[in-house]
Amino acid sequence: MQLTRIIVFAGSILMPIASYSTEGFKVQRFFESSSDYMKVLVETDKTRNVKCAVYDKEGNPLRVDEQTVTPPLDEVLIRTGDATPLVDSVKCFVME
């Protein structure tokens, strides 16, 4: 199984400052959906397994979740619990 890095968002969790898409997969944005969860919105042209990780300002991983996303638009929900206010960026990987 090969990991392909797809996208990195940093800074404000409501406005991404960097965007990268490849091979029919694109992360649109990520945001706090509740006090315990972050939501990552993704576009995909086919069903894919993805891993998304959230990081704090120092680049330390807070949580990694793996989910299957389906076309055309889907979301990855990451349970962050008490760490939600610490989230600064997200990285998503396609599992191939």
N, C-alpha and C positions, 0 to 999 in steps of 0.2 A: 504494500500500500504506500503510495507516494503522497507527500504533503505538498501542496502548492499554495504559497502565500498569495492572498488575494488583495487585501486592503488594510490600511491602517488609518484610523481616525484619531485625532488628538485635539486637545483644547476643549472648547465648549461642547458639551454633549448635545446641544441642539443644532449646531451648525458645524458640519465636518470641515476641516481645513485641508484635507488631502483625500483624493479619491482615485481608485484604481480598479479597472475592470479587465477581465480576461475571459476568453473562450465562453461567452454567453453567460457570465456570472458577474454581478455587480452589487456591491453594498451601497444602498441609497443613503442611509443615515442610521444613527443609533441614539437612543434617548431613554430617560428614566420613565418606565411605564407605571411604576408604583414605588413605594418606599423600599420594597424588597427585590425589585426586578428591573433589569435593563432590557430593552427590546432593540434588536438589530433587524432592519428591513432590508431584504435582498431581492434582486431580480435574477431569474435564472431561466435558461431556455430548455432545461431538462431537469429531472429529479436528480438531486445530488446530496451526498452526505457532507456536511460542513462542521467544522469546529470553530467556535468563536471564543476568544479569551478577552477578559477585561483586565486593565492594568491601572495602577495608581500613578501619581505624578513622577515617582522615581523609576517607573518601568517594571515594578514588581507585579507578577500576575496575582489577581485576586480570585478569579474563578474561570474555569474552562468548561464549556458545555458543548456536546455534540448532538446534532439533530439532522433530520432529513428535510430538505426544502424542496418544494414543488413549484412548477411554473404557473403563471408568469411572475407572481409576486408572493413572497412568503416572509415569515418572520422567525427569528431565533430569539427565544426568551431565555435570559440568563438570570438565575437566582443569585442575587448578590447579598441579600440579607442586610446585616448591619454595615457592610462595606459599601453600600450604594453611594453615600456621599463622597467616598474616596475615589470613585471611578473617574479616570481621566482620558482613557483611550481604549480602543478595541481593535483586535486583529482577528481576521477570519481566514480560514484555510479550507480548501476543497480537498476532501479525502478521495484519492483516486487509486 
